[in-house]
Amino acid sequence: MTFNTLGLSDTLLQAVQHTGYTTPTSIQEKAIPEILKGRDVMAAAQTGTGKTAGFTLPLLQLLGGRPNRNRNSFRALILTPTRELAAQIEDSIQTYGNNEQLRYGVVFGGVNINPQKKTLNRGLDILVATPGRLLDLYQQKCIDFRDVEVLILDEADRMLDMGFIRDIRKIIALLPKNRQNLMFSATFSDDIRSLAKTICRDPVEIDVAPRNSTVEAISQKVYYVEKANKPNLLVEMMSASTDQTLVFSRTKHGANNLAKRLNKENIKAAAIHGNKSQAQRTKALYDFKQGGVQVLVATDIAARGIDIEQLARVVNFDLPHVPEDYVHRIGRTGRAGATGLAISLVSGDEGKQLRDIERLIKFSIPKGSSEEYQFALSNPAPASKSSEAPSRSRRPRRQGGAAAGKPAHKGAASGKWKQSRSRAAA
C-alpha cells in the first residue's frame, strides 16, 4: 500500500513525498481513511509507529479550505501531556501543512503566556496544547471553544499517568457536543477505555501495538552492578563507543549528576527534565539530534517527546518502577528497520523491578558478561536491608507542559506558518 491509496489530497501527498516516505505505517494505513470519513477513532500505537502523522495528515485535509478567523477560537484541539510532544506535533503540522493555508498555535507552560495570547487572538485552525496552560488561558478569557470540530487526545495514557484526568474532563465539558474525537494511546488500559466511553461515539478501534510487546530488532541486555558503581560502569560503556545514547534516570537530580559526571570524563552529555527551562530543553534536544552531544540523560516524562531516527542505544541507568515504562523507553531505538540496543544497569535493590519487567514482556532479558566491563558483576549484587521492601509504585505527578510520528519532520517550515507559531505552552 502507498499513501496514494489513503484518500489524501494532492498537496498533502506532495508534502509526504517531499519527506521521502512512500509507504504508510500500519497505524497510518488504518487510521487515516477512518479519520477522513469523520469517524471517531480510538487507536493504540507505540511511540515511533508514525501516529503523529497518522492524525495530522487527515486533520489538515478535513480543515482545509475553510480557514477560521474568529478571535480566540480554533477548529481543532490537540491535547498532549508535555512540551516536547507539543513541539513534535507542531513539527508534523509544519512539515505537511505548509501549503494548506491554515493557522495553528502551540501553548504550554513554563514560558511567557503573553505571546500565546496574541497568537490565539488572531484566530486559529489548529491549537496544540497541554491541559494546564489551556485552562489557564481559558480562565483569563483568552479561549473560545465554540468552533471546535475535532478533539485529539495524544498519549492519553501518559496524560492519565501524569494526573491530568481532572483537567481533561473540565476541558471536554467546555467543548461543543457535536465534534469528531480521536484518542491515541500506547495501550488500551481499563482507565483509557473508561475515558473513551465519555468522549467517543461508536469509535473505530485500531490496535497496531500489541500490549507490552518489545521490538524484535532491539537487542536487550542486563548488566549487574553495585549501586555505587553505576556511574563508573556508564562512563566505561560510553568511553568504549561513540554511539549516541539516550540514558534514563529515575530522578531529575540523578540526571543532572550523570550529565556532569560524563562531561567531566570528556563525554559530551546533556540532561533534560521538568526542572529545565524550555530553552534549555530545546537546546539539549537540538544538540543531541545534531550530533553535538553523545549522551542525553532524561527522565521518563521529559523523554516522552523525544523522537530520534537511528538512535543506536538506550540505557536504563535506573529501572523504572512502572514496568510498562520499560517498553516505552527501549522502543526509542530499533526503529524504521534499524537494529538497536537496550541496556539496563541493575543493582541489588532493583531485583523486583527486573522481575516485574520480565514478567510483563514475557521474556528473560539476557545477562551481559562481567568480562566486558570492569565494573559489571557476574551475579546480581545483594540487596541492602533498606531495599528489601517492595518498590513503591510511582504516583502520578501533574506536570504542565509539552511526539511521535513518521513520516518524520525533515526541516522547519517558513513563511506564513512561522508567524502563527508560539513556543509556549501550558
DOTORVEX-382702 format. One record per residue (C-alpha): x, y, z; residue in one letter. Coordinates in Angstrom, 3 decimals, padded with zeros to 6 digits. Layout:
east->X&north->Y&up->Z&rest->A;
...
//
This chain:
east->000.000&north->000.000&up->000.000&rest->M;
east->001.101&north->003.591&up->-000.727&rest->T;
east->-000.062&north->006.973&up->000.571&rest->F;
east->-001.851&north->007.460&up->-002.764&rest->N;
east->-004.454&north->004.899&up->-001.701&rest->T;
east->-005.428&north->006.585&up->001.581&rest->L;
east->-007.601&north->009.365&up->000.168&rest->G;
east->-005.227&north->012.252&up->000.896&rest->L;
east->-005.228&north->015.388&up->-001.263&rest->S;
east->-002.586&north->016.086&up->-003.887&rest->D;
east->-000.952&north->018.828&up->-001.800&rest->T;
east->-000.617&north->016.527&up->001.201&rest->L;
east->000.715&north->013.707&up->-000.966&rest->L;
east->003.327&north->016.097&up->-002.310&rest->Q;
east->004.292&north->017.062&up->001.241&rest->A;
east->004.648&north->013.387&up->002.201&rest->V;
east->006.657&north->012.696&up->-000.939&rest->Q;
east->008.964&north->015.577&up->-000.034&rest->H;
east->009.849&north->013.828&up->003.238&rest->T;
east->010.962&north->010.737&up->001.323&rest->G;
east->008.307&north->008.361&up->002.626&rest->Y;
east->006.265&north->006.274&up->000.209&rest->T;
east->004.718&north->003.537&up->002.341&rest->T;
east->002.433&north->004.327&up->005.292&rest->P;
east->002.970&north->002.667&up->008.622&rest->T;
east->000.327&north->000.330&up->009.977&rest->S;
east->-001.310&north->002.996&up->012.150&rest->I;
east->-001.360&north->005.457&up->009.247&rest->Q;
east->-002.831&north->002.878&up->006.881&rest->E;
east->-005.656&north->002.056&up->009.267&rest->K;
east->-006.354&north->005.413&up->010.919&rest->A;
east->-006.163&north->007.930&up->008.068&rest->I;
east->-009.115&north->006.588&up->005.986&rest->P;
east->-011.344&north->006.332&up->009.073&rest->E;
east->-010.499&north->009.854&up->010.218&rest->I;
east->-011.210&north->011.198&up->006.746&rest->L;
east->-014.658&north->009.559&up->006.936&rest->K;
east->-015.370&north->011.656&up->010.032&rest->G;
east->-015.401&north->008.633&up->012.362&rest->R;
east->-014.344&north->008.755&up->015.991&rest->D;
east->-011.161&north->006.735&up->016.399&rest->V;
east->-009.597&north->005.031&up->019.392&rest->M;
east->-006.091&north->003.888&up->018.454&rest->A;
east->-003.339&north->002.061&up->020.322&rest->A;
east->000.108&north->002.752&up->018.919&rest->A;
east->003.541&north->002.933&up->020.476&rest->Q;
east->005.902&north->005.852&up->020.089&rest->T;
east->007.776&north->005.607&up->016.803&rest->G;
east->004.951&north->003.986&up->014.820&rest->T;
east->004.034&north->007.134&up->012.892&rest->G;
east->000.926&north->008.018&up->014.856&rest->K;
east->001.534&north->011.771&up->014.832&rest->T;
east->001.462&north->011.890&up->011.045&rest->A;
east->-001.422&north->009.436&up->011.296&rest->G;
east->-003.662&north->012.138&up->012.730&rest->F;
east->-002.063&north->015.370&up->011.457&rest->T;
east->-002.341&north->014.402&up->007.783&rest->L;
east->-006.094&north->013.699&up->007.776&rest->P;
east->-006.729&north->016.618&up->010.144&rest->L;
east->-005.096&north->019.048&up->007.709&rest->L;
east->-007.294&north->017.713&up->004.934&rest->Q;
east->-010.508&north->017.889&up->006.975&rest->L;
east->-009.846&north->021.511&up->007.890&rest->L;
east->-008.574&north->022.651&up->004.501&rest->G;
east->-010.361&north->025.322&up->002.507&rest->G;
east->-012.284&north->026.842&up->005.431&rest->R;
east->-009.808&north->028.905&up->007.461&rest->P;
east->-011.000&north->030.222&up->010.804&rest->N;
east->-010.575&north->033.878&up->011.671&rest->R;
east->-012.715&north->034.162&up->014.786&rest->N;
east->-010.746&north->035.687&up->017.640&rest->R;
east->-009.561&north->033.355&up->020.416&rest->N;
east->-011.141&north->030.333&up->018.753&rest->S;
east->-009.892&north->027.298&up->016.849&rest->F;
east->-011.383&north->024.417&up->014.913&rest->R;
east->-009.225&north->021.537&up->016.109&rest->A;
east->-007.798&north->020.971&up->019.593&rest->L;
east->-004.881&north->018.588&up->020.119&rest->I;
east->-004.208&north->017.840&up->023.784&rest->L;
east->-000.840&north->016.377&up->024.710&rest->T;
east->000.867&north->015.885&up->028.089&rest->P;
east->004.290&north->017.505&up->027.604&rest->T;
east->006.051&north->020.415&up->025.966&rest->R;
east->008.243&north->018.117&up->023.883&rest->E;
east->005.283&north->016.270&up->022.461&rest->L;
east->003.567&north->019.552&up->021.665&rest->A;
east->006.663&north->020.706&up->019.803&rest->A;
east->006.832&north->017.414&up->017.920&rest->Q;
east->003.227&north->017.725&up->016.790&rest->I;
east->003.996&north->021.280&up->015.727&rest->E;
east->006.837&north->019.947&up->013.575&rest->D;
east->004.474&north->017.477&up->011.927&rest->S;
east->001.936&north->020.209&up->011.164&rest->I;
east->004.695&north->022.364&up->009.711&rest->Q;
east->006.038&north->019.564&up->007.581&rest->T;
east->002.745&north->018.571&up->005.982&rest->Y;
east->000.635&north->021.705&up->006.213&rest->G;
east->002.822&north->024.352&up->004.707&rest->N;
east->000.582&north->024.635&up->001.623&rest->N;
east->-002.776&north->024.256&up->003.357&rest->E;
east->-003.481&north->027.951&up->004.165&rest->Q;
east->-004.248&north->027.103&up->007.784&rest->L;
east->-003.158&north->028.763&up->011.000&rest->R;
east->-002.009&north->026.920&up->014.081&rest->Y;
east->-000.604&north->027.695&up->017.506&rest->G;
east->001.066&north->025.834&up->020.344&rest->V;
east->000.555&north->026.599&up->024.030&rest->V;
east->002.280&north->025.022&up->027.012&rest->F;
east->003.572&north->026.065&up->030.400&rest->G;
east->006.980&north->027.149&up->031.557&rest->G;
east->007.157&north->030.120&up->029.179&rest->V;
east->005.668&north->033.597&up->028.908&rest->N;
east->001.913&north->033.399&up->028.372&rest->I;
east->001.557&north->036.752&up->026.582&rest->N;
east->002.827&north->035.635&up->023.131&rest->P;
east->000.352&north->032.771&up->023.315&rest->Q;
east->-002.486&north->035.189&up->023.987&rest->K;
east->-001.519&north->037.171&up->020.880&rest->K;
east->-001.444&north->034.021&up->018.752&rest->T;
east->-004.894&north->032.981&up->019.956&rest->L;
east->-006.303&north->036.435&up->019.373&rest->N;
east->-005.722&north->036.066&up->015.629&rest->R;
east->-007.931&north->033.003&up->015.382&rest->G;
east->-006.546&north->029.560&up->014.611&rest->L;
east->-007.456&north->026.399&up->012.793&rest->D;
east->-005.394&north->024.077&up->014.982&rest->I;
east->-004.376&north->024.527&up->018.606&rest->L;
east->-001.866&north->022.154&up->020.217&rest->V;
east->-001.964&north->022.456&up->023.992&rest->A;
east->-001.062&north->020.939&up->027.297&rest->T;
east->-004.088&north->020.795&up->029.624&rest->P;
east->-002.827&north->023.089&up->032.382&rest->G;
east->-001.907&north->026.034&up->030.181&rest->R;
east->-005.099&north->025.659&up->028.137&rest->L;
east->-007.207&north->026.046&up->031.270&rest->L;
east->-005.070&north->028.985&up->032.418&rest->D;
east->-005.797&north->030.743&up->029.131&rest->L;
east->-009.489&north->029.914&up->029.399&rest->Y;
east->-009.658&north->031.368&up->032.891&rest->Q;
east->-008.081&north->034.543&up->031.532&rest->Q;
east->-010.845&north->034.677&up->028.892&rest->K;
east->-008.419&north->034.096&up->026.025&rest->C;
east->-010.069&north->030.876&up->024.817&rest->I;
east->-013.351&north->030.348&up->022.995&rest->D;
east->-014.219&north->026.663&up->022.480&rest->F;
east->-017.381&north->027.116&up->020.398&rest->R;
east->-015.740&north->026.467&up->017.000&rest->D;
east->-014.042&north->023.163&up->017.920&rest->V;
east->-014.847&north->020.493&up->015.345&rest->E;
east->-012.168&north->017.924&up->016.195&rest->V;
east->-010.676&north->016.857&up->019.536&rest->L;
east->-007.478&north->014.786&up->019.580&rest->I;
east->-006.036&north->013.282&up->022.753&rest->L;
east->-002.443&north->012.286&up->022.110&rest->D;
east->-000.630&north->009.966&up->024.524&rest->E;
east->-003.833&north->009.613&up->026.505&rest->A;
east->-002.284&north->007.004&up->028.796&rest->D;
east->000.529&north->009.342&up->029.740&rest->R;
east->-001.890&north->012.151&up->030.471&rest->M;
east->-003.690&north->009.906&up->032.928&rest->L;
east->-000.376&north->008.832&up->034.482&rest->D;
east->000.561&north->012.474&up->034.971&rest->M;
east->-002.677&north->013.280&up->036.772&rest->G;
east->-004.376&north->015.299&up->034.039&rest->F;
east->-007.690&north->013.453&up->034.126&rest->I;
east->-009.493&north->016.188&up->036.073&rest->R;
east->-008.248&north->018.891&up->033.683&rest->D;
east->-009.222&north->016.798&up->030.675&rest->I;
east->-012.748&north->016.353&up->031.971&rest->R;
east->-013.037&north->020.108&up->032.585&rest->K;
east->-011.936&north->020.821&up->029.027&rest->I;
east->-014.278&north->018.248&up->027.486&rest->I;
east->-017.215&north->019.777&up->029.341&rest->A;
east->-016.485&north->023.091&up->027.609&rest->L;
east->-016.410&north->021.697&up->024.067&rest->L;
east->-019.299&north->021.510&up->021.592&rest->P;
east->-021.001&north->018.135&up->021.793&rest->K;
east->-021.081&north->017.755&up->018.020&rest->N;
east->-017.427&north->017.057&up->017.212&rest->R;
east->-015.095&north->014.328&up->015.962&rest->Q;
east->-012.990&north->012.636&up->018.658&rest->N;
east->-009.631&north->010.907&up->018.191&rest->L;
east->-007.793&north->009.153&up->021.028&rest->M;
east->-004.255&north->007.828&up->020.700&rest->F;
east->-002.661&north->005.784&up->023.455&rest->S;
east->000.174&north->003.297&up->023.849&rest->A;
east->-002.273&north->000.725&up->025.222&rest->T;
east->-005.996&north->000.215&up->025.812&rest->F;
east->-005.949&north->000.116&up->029.585&rest->S;
east->-009.163&north->-000.052&up->031.614&rest->D;
east->-008.746&north->003.633&up->032.504&rest->D;
east->-008.357&north->004.571&up->028.842&rest->I;
east->-011.457&north->002.617&up->027.880&rest->R;
east->-013.393&north->004.281&up->030.664&rest->S;
east->-012.309&north->007.715&up->029.436&rest->L;
east->-013.135&north->006.805&up->025.842&rest->A;
east->-016.715&north->005.979&up->026.808&rest->K;
east->-017.215&north->009.556&up->027.983&rest->T;
east->-015.622&north->011.107&up->024.887&rest->I;
east->-016.079&north->008.962&up->021.789&rest->C;
east->-019.223&north->007.988&up->019.895&rest->R;
east->-019.125&north->004.488&up->018.407&rest->D;
east->-015.365&north->004.716&up->017.807&rest->P;
east->-013.399&north->002.658&up->015.336&rest->V;
east->-010.908&north->000.711&up->017.429&rest->E;
east->-007.417&north->000.308&up->015.977&rest->I;
east->-004.673&north->-001.643&up->017.730&rest->D;
east->-001.312&north->-001.815&up->015.984&rest->V;
east->000.728&north->-002.078&up->019.163&rest->A;
east->000.204&north->-005.389&up->020.966&rest->P;
east->000.216&north->-004.611&up->024.624&rest->R;
east->003.591&north->-004.634&up->026.316&rest->N;
east->005.399&north->-006.037&up->023.283&rest->S;
east->009.045&north->-005.219&up->022.636&rest->T;
east->010.529&north->-004.802&up->019.202&rest->V;
east->012.380&north->-007.819&up->017.783&rest->E;
east->015.029&north->-005.549&up->016.263&rest->A;
east->016.085&north->-004.424&up->019.742&rest->I;
east->018.805&north->-006.422&up->021.497&rest->S;
east->018.264&north->-006.298&up->025.244&rest->Q;
east->020.907&north->-006.817&up->027.925&rest->K;
east->021.156&north->-006.568&up->031.679&rest->V;
east->024.387&north->-005.802&up->033.498&rest->Y;
east->024.534&north->-006.381&up->037.230&rest->Y;
east->026.435&north->-003.713&up->039.116&rest->V;
east->026.882&north->-002.375&up->042.614&rest->E;
east->024.709&north->000.707&up->043.028&rest->K;
east->027.680&north->002.924&up->043.882&rest->A;
east->029.462&north->001.768&up->040.725&rest->N;
east->026.641&north->002.542&up->038.285&rest->K;
east->028.175&north->005.888&up->037.208&rest->P;
east->031.553&north->004.190&up->036.721&rest->N;
east->030.024&north->001.473&up->034.558&rest->L;
east->028.127&north->004.037&up->032.487&rest->L;
east->031.322&north->006.013&up->031.891&rest->V;
east->033.082&north->002.787&up->030.922&rest->E;
east->030.339&north->001.963&up->028.399&rest->M;
east->030.218&north->005.426&up->026.885&rest->M;
east->034.008&north->005.626&up->026.600&rest->S;
east->034.099&north->002.353&up->024.677&rest->A;
east->031.679&north->003.523&up->021.966&rest->S;
east->030.809&north->006.655&up->020.014&rest->T;
east->027.159&north->005.603&up->019.582&rest->D;
east->024.620&north->008.228&up->020.542&rest->Q;
east->022.838&north->007.068&up->023.639&rest->T;
east->019.664&north->008.023&up->025.474&rest->L;
east->020.098&north->007.357&up->029.197&rest->V;
east->017.103&north->007.145&up->031.518&rest->F;
east->017.398&north->008.386&up->035.070&rest->S;
east->014.614&north->007.989&up->037.616&rest->R;
east->015.141&north->011.462&up->039.104&rest->T;
east->015.921&north->014.983&up->037.889&rest->K;
east->018.783&north->015.287&up->040.369&rest->H;
east->020.207&north->011.993&up->039.162&rest->G;
east->020.007&north->013.135&up->035.536&rest->A;
east->021.939&north->016.313&up->036.347&rest->N;
east->024.629&north->014.423&up->038.238&rest->N;
east->025.078&north->011.884&up->035.459&rest->L;
east->025.440&north->014.559&up->032.802&rest->A;
east->028.028&north->016.374&up->034.949&rest->K;
east->029.974&north->013.161&up->035.529&rest->R;
east->030.029&north->012.255&up->031.835&rest->L;
east->031.167&north->015.729&up->030.806&rest->N;
east->033.921&north->015.556&up->033.434&rest->K;
east->035.118&north->012.401&up->031.665&rest->E;
east->035.121&north->014.252&up->028.309&rest->N;
east->031.949&north->012.528&up->027.143&rest->I;
east->029.640&north->015.209&up->025.786&rest->K;
east->026.348&north->014.929&up->027.636&rest->A;
east->023.238&north->016.968&up->028.424&rest->A;
east->020.324&north->016.484&up->030.808&rest->A;
east->016.660&north->017.045&up->030.055&rest->I;
east->013.903&north->017.043&up->032.668&rest->H;
east->010.976&north->019.035&up->034.005&rest->G;
east->013.071&north->021.491&up->036.032&rest->N;
east->014.940&north->022.651&up->032.948&rest->K;
east->013.652&north->025.758&up->031.208&rest->S;
east->012.041&north->025.353&up->027.816&rest->Q;
east->015.067&north->026.974&up->026.192&rest->A;
east->017.412&north->024.548&up->027.937&rest->Q;
east->015.304&north->021.529&up->026.966&rest->R;
east->015.047&north->022.659&up->023.355&rest->T;
east->018.804&north->023.248&up->023.102&rest->K;
east->019.693&north->019.905&up->024.685&rest->A;
east->017.416&north->018.030&up->022.324&rest->L;
east->018.667&north->020.006&up->019.312&rest->Y;
east->022.317&north->019.350&up->020.196&rest->D;
east->021.588&north->015.654&up->020.609&rest->F;
east->019.746&north->015.388&up->017.297&rest->K;
east->022.551&north->017.267&up->015.528&rest->Q;
east->025.234&north->015.017&up->016.990&rest->G;
east->026.850&north->017.687&up->019.160&rest->G;
east->026.014&north->015.666&up->022.269&rest->V;
east->026.743&north->011.950&up->022.543&rest->Q;
east->024.620&north->011.218&up->025.606&rest->V;
east->021.231&north->012.665&up->026.520&rest->L;
east->020.214&north->011.890&up->030.102&rest->V;
east->016.469&north->012.156&up->030.578&rest->A;
east->013.659&north->011.414&up->032.970&rest->T;
east->010.665&north->009.458&up->031.675&rest->D;
east->008.334&north->012.423&up->031.337&rest->I;
east->010.854&north->014.653&up->029.586&rest->A;
east->011.820&north->011.864&up->027.194&rest->A;
east->008.238&north->011.257&up->026.137&rest->R;
east->008.513&north->013.683&up->023.259&rest->G;
east->011.918&north->012.599&up->022.041&rest->I;
east->011.689&north->011.049&up->018.598&rest->D;
east->015.070&north->010.379&up->017.004&rest->I;
east->015.592&north->008.171&up->013.998&rest->E;
east->018.532&north->005.792&up->014.012&rest->Q;
east->019.084&north->006.022&up->017.758&rest->L;
east->021.590&north->003.267&up->018.360&rest->A;
east->021.331&north->002.699&up->022.082&rest->R;
east->019.147&north->003.208&up->025.131&rest->V;
east->020.490&north->002.732&up->028.652&rest->V;
east->018.323&north->002.313&up->031.726&rest->N;
east->020.593&north->003.735&up->034.399&rest->F;
east->017.696&north->003.192&up->036.809&rest->D;
east->014.974&north->000.657&up->036.159&rest->L;
east->011.501&north->002.216&up->036.108&rest->P;
east->009.096&north->001.500&up->038.944&rest->H;
east->006.308&north->001.003&up->036.395&rest->V;
east->007.139&north->-001.981&up->034.121&rest->P;
east->005.252&north->-000.535&up->031.137&rest->E;
east->007.685&north->002.374&up->031.123&rest->D;
east->010.459&north->-000.062&up->030.217&rest->Y;
east->008.653&north->-000.860&up->026.986&rest->V;
east->008.237&north->002.842&up->026.197&rest->H;
east->011.892&north->003.521&up->026.952&rest->R;
east->013.513&north->000.861&up->024.828&rest->I;
east->011.064&north->001.478&up->021.988&rest->G;
east->013.051&north->004.604&up->021.162&rest->R;
east->015.711&north->002.522&up->019.452&rest->T;
east->015.414&north->-000.119&up->016.725&rest->G;
east->013.099&north->001.969&up->014.533&rest->R;
east->012.457&north->002.088&up->010.818&rest->A;
east->014.039&north->-001.304&up->010.214&rest->G;
east->017.254&north->-000.454&up->012.073&rest->A;
east->018.697&north->-002.513&up->014.895&rest->T;
east->019.037&north->-001.128&up->018.379&rest->G;
east->020.499&north->-001.990&up->021.757&rest->L;
east->018.770&north->-001.552&up->025.113&rest->A;
east->020.982&north->-001.922&up->028.190&rest->I;
east->019.806&north->-001.962&up->031.800&rest->S;
east->022.117&north->-001.409&up->034.765&rest->L;
east->020.654&north->-003.389&up->037.633&rest->V;
east->021.735&north->-003.134&up->041.250&rest->S;
east->020.659&north->-005.304&up->044.143&rest->G;
east->017.697&north->-003.154&up->045.122&rest->D;
east->016.168&north->-003.429&up->041.625&rest->E;
east->015.580&north->-007.158&up->041.530&rest->G;
east->011.834&north->-006.772&up->041.926&rest->K;
east->011.598&north->-004.221&up->039.112&rest->Q;
east->013.553&north->-006.529&up->036.804&rest->L;
east->011.303&north->-009.489&up->037.595&rest->R;
east->008.200&north->-007.367&up->037.019&rest->D;
east->009.556&north->-006.202&up->033.648&rest->I;
east->010.408&north->-009.725&up->032.502&rest->E;
east->007.001&north->-010.933&up->033.595&rest->R;
east->005.362&north->-008.142&up->031.621&rest->L;
east->007.292&north->-008.650&up->028.381&rest->I;
east->007.279&north->-012.458&up->028.790&rest->K;
east->010.981&north->-012.555&up->028.105&rest->F;
east->014.056&north->-013.276&up->030.191&rest->S;
east->016.497&north->-010.483&up->029.357&rest->I;
east->019.996&north->-011.865&up->028.609&rest->P;
east->022.698&north->-011.051&up->031.122&rest->K;
east->025.776&north->-009.231&up->029.923&rest->G;
east->029.155&north->-010.740&up->030.691&rest->S;
east->031.192&north->-009.334&up->033.567&rest->S;
east->034.246&north->-009.762&up->031.338&rest->E;
east->033.052&north->-006.939&up->029.051&rest->E;
east->033.319&north->-004.165&up->031.614&rest->Y;
east->035.416&north->-003.688&up->034.725&rest->Q;
east->032.531&north->-002.636&up->036.957&rest->F;
east->030.000&north->-005.244&up->035.826&rest->A;
east->029.267&north->-008.166&up->038.159&rest->L;
east->028.936&north->-011.796&up->037.178&rest->S;
east->025.974&north->-012.256&up->039.526&rest->N;
east->023.271&north->-009.984&up->040.983&rest->P;
east->024.500&north->-007.730&up->043.740&rest->A;
east->022.885&north->-008.465&up->047.105&rest->P;
east->020.142&north->-006.075&up->048.114&rest->A;
east->020.795&north->-003.780&up->051.028&rest->S;
east->018.496&north->-004.020&up->054.039&rest->K;
east->016.944&north->-000.679&up->053.151&rest->S;
east->015.924&north->-002.021&up->049.777&rest->S;
east->014.317&north->-005.269&up->050.859&rest->E;
east->010.841&north->-003.759&up->050.974&rest->A;
east->008.860&north->-003.909&up->047.741&rest->P;
east->009.411&north->-000.908&up->045.493&rest->S;
east->006.732&north->001.733&up->045.712&rest->R;
east->004.544&north->002.419&up->042.754&rest->S;
east->005.069&north->005.799&up->041.217&rest->R;
east->002.344&north->008.277&up->041.929&rest->R;
east->001.086&north->010.255&up->039.003&rest->P;
east->002.502&north->013.742&up->039.061&rest->R;
east->000.911&north->016.652&up->037.355&rest->R;
east->003.329&north->018.464&up->035.146&rest->Q;
east->002.496&north->021.200&up->032.751&rest->G;
east->003.828&north->021.298&up->029.569&rest->G;
east->004.833&north->019.501&up->026.480&rest->A;
east->005.771&north->013.056&up->019.643&rest->A;
east->005.913&north->010.935&up->017.536&rest->A;
east->005.227&north->010.082&up->014.094&rest->G;
east->006.648&north->009.010&up->010.852&rest->K;
east->006.863&north->010.312&up->008.289&rest->P;
east->009.193&north->012.441&up->010.342&rest->A;
east->009.964&north->016.126&up->010.240&rest->H;
east->012.907&north->016.866&up->007.988&rest->K;
east->013.187&north->020.591&up->008.377&rest->G;
east->011.407&north->023.631&up->009.681&rest->A;
east->008.887&north->025.339&up->007.523&rest->A;
east->008.977&north->029.024&up->006.824&rest->S;
east->006.810&north->031.842&up->005.568&rest->G;
east->003.270&north->032.346&up->006.742&rest->K;
east->003.429&north->029.333&up->009.031&rest->W;
east->006.108&north->030.842&up->011.171&rest->K;
east->004.062&north->033.861&up->012.062&rest->Q;
east->001.483&north->031.805&up->013.910&rest->S;
east->003.920&north->029.748&up->015.948&rest->R;
east->004.033&north->030.024&up->019.699&rest->S;
east->006.699&north->028.124&up->021.603&rest->R;
east->004.909&north->028.488&up->024.860&rest->A;
east->002.607&north->026.047&up->026.382&rest->A;
east->000.614&north->025.059&up->029.374&rest->A;
//
